[in-house]
Amino acid sequence: MNVLLVEDDPSVAASVMDGLASSGLALTHVSNGADAIAHALHKQPDIVLLDLGLPDMDGQDVCRSIRASSQVPIIILSARADEID
């Protein structure tokens, strides 16, 4: 299974990748929305783990962009705590 991790915080990304690597998953890590969209559309991962707080664009916009042309499962990973999020 190919997993795309979209996370801008290096320590969080490392922790998630360490946890998943032992499961035999193929992991790709990108740290911004533009790279996430490009990778998702060209490499077609099996699942996307997406942080909402990215440096170049909102993770919700990344999700919408990917969803516009792909049905890849997307799991949101975020520290946002507001109910609206």
Secondary structure, DSSP 4 states (H G I P E B T S, - for coil): -EEEEE-S-HHHHHHHHHHHHTTT-EEEEE-SHHHHHHHHHHH--SEEEEESB-SSSBHHHHHHHHHTT----EEEE-----TT-
